[in-house]
Amino acid sequence: MSQSYFDTESKTHKSFELPGARPQYNPDRPGQVEHIFLDLTLDIPLQRVSGTCTITLKPIRNGIKQLVLDAVNLTIASVQVDQIPQPFDYDGEQLQIHLLNPAVVGKAIKIAIAYSVDNPQRGIYFIHPNQHYPNKPTQVWTQGEDEDSRFWFPCFDYPGQLATSEIRVRLPKPLIAISNGELIATEEDGNETIYHWRQQEVHPTYLMTLAVGDFAEIRDEWQGKPVNYYVEKGREEDARRSMGKTPGMIEFLSETFAYPYPYPKYAQVCVDDFIFGGME
């Protein structure tokens, strides 16, 4: 479908498409991703992520024998479908899983991929102090928009694929992990802490978010829902000054659109060296 805009100079409608532009189509998809669960360990000094990505997929047609996932510069250790090991090929950009049992339409399968990534190129970023910036904090944060999630976990990486998600992550104390949705569990294990977050509202893969750091937490609320701000310790007053009007903004937008804010929380985190313009 052609889209147009009104050109105020020529007083005519013009197409957004540039001359010679070719049509762009969504990738062919084998099914609907229903849920993504990342169970991860971070080795921050080595800039390494390792763990398991489990994808719940409901096939949309019978007889699918191969699944192709986006996965760039990862190390793939194993692939299982419903706890049964599967043969696979990996070329550094795409993971091809050869299903031992062809898919059945509507019958969900669980794809568990054990993997790791060292010094990731994009998607997840490790921030450290160095000789030039000795006071820089230690942080890890993600930015997947719009197709960069494939650089830190295997996935069907395009914005039209919506799913619920979980992130369970192990990291050294005193760092904390912030992610989508609700914090459903924390577990102490010696010098490490395991954080488990879950979001039950569907969202694109690129909005799966993880932020790790020694943050100060400033708690606020709107109609009983947490509205939290996370900043570097010592900058709490900056956070209140910059973000303290957030509950009022949520109230205004909810009233203006006659649609209350639907999510279980609203949280903002300030990280170092963020080079993008998004709010994730």
Buried (B, 14 or more C-beta within 10 A) or exposed (E): EEEEEEEEEEEEEEEEEEEEEEEEEEEEBBBBBBBBBBBBBBBBEEBBBBBBBBBBBBBEEEEBEEBBBBBBBBBBEEBBBEEEEBEBEBEEEBBBBEBEEEBEEEEBBBBBBBBBBEEBEBBBBBBBEEEEEEEBBBBBBBBBBEBBBBBBBBBBBBBEBBBBBBBBBBBBEEBBBBBBBBBEEEEEEEEBBBBBBBBEEBBBBBBBBBBBBEBBBBEBEBEEBBBBBBBBEEBBEEBBEBBBEBBEBBBEEBEEEEEEBEBBBBBBBBBBEBEEEEEB
